[in-house]
């Protein structure tokens, strides 16, 4: 997959101490149909069904190796996926790594959770306001 950073040897074989859902999806996706099936069965299934997409550039981390001419090598991009028909939008944050050839590739991705953006108190106030109307 040309849009993703290559998996390390340990990631390819499922080694490592932490489980990364994005790399788990990629690990068994040898062909595009396999990738689609693995995406559909993962938390990233929204990547296949969105109707509208908003992209915002996140934070780019400057490199400490500027004297070598490397520049920024890690950046974060947020993708808001809208589905229509009353389905709540989803936000996926992609971590991009700049490779030697200068191409930015997806290193990992995280699906947002509602509790990152809305406190339980705010959510209760919204549902109470809806009930009164």
C-alpha positions as CSV (number, residue, x, y, z in Angstrom):
1,X,0.0,0.0,0.0
2,X,1.8,3.0,-1.3
3,X,0.0,5.4,1.0
4,X,1.1,3.7,4.3
5,X,4.5,3.5,5.9
6,X,6.0,0.0,5.7
7,X,5.5,-2.2,8.7
8,X,8.5,-3.1,10.7
9,X,9.5,-6.8,11.0
10,X,7.9,-7.1,14.4
11,X,4.7,-5.3,13.2
12,X,4.4,-7.6,10.2
13,X,4.5,-10.7,12.4
14,X,2.3,-9.3,15.2
15,X,5.2,-8.8,17.7
16,X,5.6,-5.8,19.9
17,X,4.2,-4.9,23.3
18,X,1.3,-2.6,22.2
19,X,-1.5,-3.4,19.8
20,X,-2.0,-0.7,17.1
21,X,-5.5,-1.2,15.5
22,X,-4.3,0.5,12.2
23,X,-1.3,-1.7,11.9
24,X,-3.4,-4.8,12.7
25,X,-5.7,-3.9,9.8
26,X,-2.7,-3.5,7.4
27,X,-0.8,-6.6,8.6
28,X,-3.2,-9.0,6.9
29,X,-4.2,-6.8,3.9
30,X,-2.2,-8.2,1.0
31,X,-4.6,-7.2,-1.8
32,X,-7.1,-4.3,-2.1
33,X,-10.2,-6.6,-1.5
34,X,-8.5,-7.9,1.6
35,X,-7.8,-4.4,2.8
36,X,-11.5,-3.5,2.3
37,X,-12.7,-6.5,4.2
38,X,-10.3,-5.8,7.1
39,X,-11.3,-2.1,7.2
40,X,-15.0,-3.1,7.2
41,X,-14.4,-5.3,10.3
42,X,-12.3,-2.7,12.1
43,X,-13.0,0.6,14.0
44,X,-11.9,2.3,10.7
45,X,-15.0,1.1,8.7
46,X,-16.1,4.7,8.3
47,X,-13.3,5.2,5.8
48,X,-15.4,3.2,3.4
49,X,-18.8,4.8,3.9
50,X,-18.5,8.6,4.3
51,X,-20.5,11.0,2.2
52,X,-18.5,14.2,3.0
53,X,-15.0,14.7,4.3
54,X,-13.2,17.6,6.0
55,X,-9.5,17.5,6.4
56,X,-7.6,19.8,8.9
57,X,-3.9,19.9,9.2
58,X,-2.8,19.2,12.7
59,X,0.4,19.7,14.5
60,X,3.7,19.2,12.6
61,X,6.7,18.3,14.9
62,X,9.9,20.1,13.8
63,X,12.9,17.9,13.7
64,X,15.9,18.4,15.9
65,X,18.1,17.5,12.9
66,X,17.5,20.8,10.9
67,X,21.3,21.1,10.5
68,X,21.2,17.9,8.3
69,X,18.4,19.5,6.2
70,X,15.8,17.0,7.4
71,X,13.1,19.4,8.5
72,X,9.8,18.2,9.8
73,X,9.4,14.4,9.7
74,X,6.1,13.9,11.7
75,X,2.7,15.5,11.1
76,X,-0.8,14.9,12.3
77,X,-3.9,15.3,10.0
78,X,-7.5,15.1,11.2
79,X,-10.2,13.7,8.9
80,X,-13.8,14.4,9.9
81,X,-16.1,11.9,8.1
82,X,-19.8,12.7,7.7
83,X,-22.2,10.0,6.9
84,X,-25.7,11.7,6.6
85,X,-29.0,10.1,7.7
86,X,-28.5,11.1,11.3
87,X,-25.3,9.1,11.9
88,X,-22.8,10.9,14.1
89,X,-19.6,12.1,12.3
90,X,-16.4,10.4,13.1
91,X,-12.9,11.9,13.4
92,X,-9.8,9.9,12.5
93,X,-6.4,11.3,13.3
94,X,-3.6,10.1,11.0
95,X,0.0,10.3,12.0
96,X,2.1,10.9,8.9
97,X,5.9,10.3,8.6
98,X,8.0,11.8,6.0
99,X,10.2,9.2,4.3
100,X,13.6,9.8,2.7
101,X,12.2,10.3,-0.8
102,X,10.1,13.2,0.7
103,X,6.7,11.4,0.5
104,X,4.4,11.7,3.5
105,X,3.0,8.2,4.4
106,X,0.4,7.2,7.0
107,X,2.2,5.7,9.9
108,X,-0.8,5.1,12.2
109,X,-4.4,6.2,12.8
110,X,-6.7,6.6,15.7
111,X,-10.5,6.8,15.6
112,X,-11.9,9.5,17.9
113,X,-14.2,8.7,20.8
114,X,-17.1,10.9,21.7
115,X,-15.8,11.4,25.2
116,X,-12.7,13.1,23.8
117,X,-14.9,16.0,22.7
118,X,-18.1,16.0,24.8
119,X,-18.1,15.6,28.5
120,X,-20.8,13.3,30.0
121,X,-22.4,16.4,31.6
122,X,-22.7,18.2,28.2
123,X,-24.1,15.1,26.6
124,X,-26.8,14.8,29.3
125,X,-27.7,18.5,28.9
126,X,-28.1,18.0,25.2
127,X,-30.4,15.0,25.6
128,X,-32.5,16.7,28.3
129,X,-32.9,19.7,26.0
130,X,-34.1,17.4,23.2
131,X,-36.7,15.7,25.4
132,X,-38.3,19.0,26.5
133,X,-38.9,20.2,23.0
